[in-house]
Amino acid sequence: MVRLTFNSFELEKGFGTSCLYDYVKLYNGGVAEGDAYRTLCGTLSEETVIYGTGNQMTVVFRSDESIEYAGFEALYASVNPADLRE
């Protein structure tokens, strides 16, 4: 299982709940196919941990050329699902 930890995250936010301009999309598996299971934009106020459901995760970052924000820092690791049950 893949664990993705965002230590900081500040991207441009779209209107309402939409992520129109800058975003990070997460997909289970090795390629970006189908619908993303998580789309992130705007600001995350604290460290955020996201787990994939398998041994691969695809991360797609999109940014346009207009408004700039600080960006993000993410770390990934392989974790044993049994370790999460403790």
C-alpha positions in Angstrom: 0.0 0.0 0.0 1.2 3.5 -0.8 1.1 6.3 1.9 1.4 9.9 0.6 2.0 12.6 3.2 1.6 16.2 2.3 3.7 18.3 4.8 2.6 21.5 3.2 0.0 22.3 0.6 -1.0 25.7 -0.9 -2.4 25.9 -4.4 -4.8 28.2 -6.2 -8.4 27.2 -5.5 -11.2 27.3 -8.1 -14.7 28.5 -7.5 -16.7 26.8 -4.7 -15.5 23.3 -4.3 -14.0 23.0 -7.8 -10.3 22.7 -8.6 -10.2 24.4 -12.0 -6.7 25.9 -12.2 -4.1 24.2 -10.0 -4.6 20.8 -8.5 -3.1 17.5 -7.5 -5.1 14.4 -8.6 -4.5 11.0 -7.1 -5.2 7.7 -8.9 -4.9 4.1 -7.7 -2.6 2.2 -10.0 0.4 3.1 -12.2 -1.5 5.2 -14.8 -4.0 8.1 -14.6 -7.1 6.2 -15.9 -10.7 6.8 -15.0 -11.8 9.1 -12.3 -9.3 10.3 -9.7 -10.2 9.1 -6.2 -8.9 12.3 -4.7 -8.5 15.8 -6.1 -6.8 18.5 -3.9 -6.5 22.3 -4.3 -6.5 25.3 -2.1 -4.8 25.0 1.3 -4.5 22.1 3.7 -4.0 23.6 7.1 -2.2 20.6 8.6 -0.2 17.6 7.6 -2.4 15.3 5.5 -1.9 11.6 5.0 -3.6 9.7 2.1 -3.4 6.0 1.5 -3.8 4.3 -1.8 -5.6 1.0 -2.1 -2.8 -1.0 -3.8 0.9 -1.0 -4.4 0.9 1.8 -7.0 -0.4 5.4 -7.0 -0.3 8.0 -9.7 0.0 11.6 -8.7 -0.8 14.3 -11.4 0.0 17.9 -10.7 -1.5 20.6 -12.9 -0.8 24.3 -12.7 -1.6 27.2 -15.0 0.5 30.3 -15.7 -1.6 32.9 -13.8 -1.7 33.0 -10.0 1.2 31.6 -8.0 1.0 30.0 -4.6 3.6 28.3 -2.4 3.0 24.9 -3.9 3.3 21.6 -1.9 5.7 19.2 -0.4 4.8 15.5 -0.4 6.6 12.3 0.7 5.6 8.8 -0.2 6.3 5.4 1.4 5.3 1.8 1.0 3.5 0.6 4.0 2.2 -2.8 5.1 -1.6 -2.7 5.6 -1.3 -5.0 8.6 0.8 -2.3 10.4 -2.1 0.2 10.1 -4.5 -2.0 12.1 -2.4 -1.8 15.3 
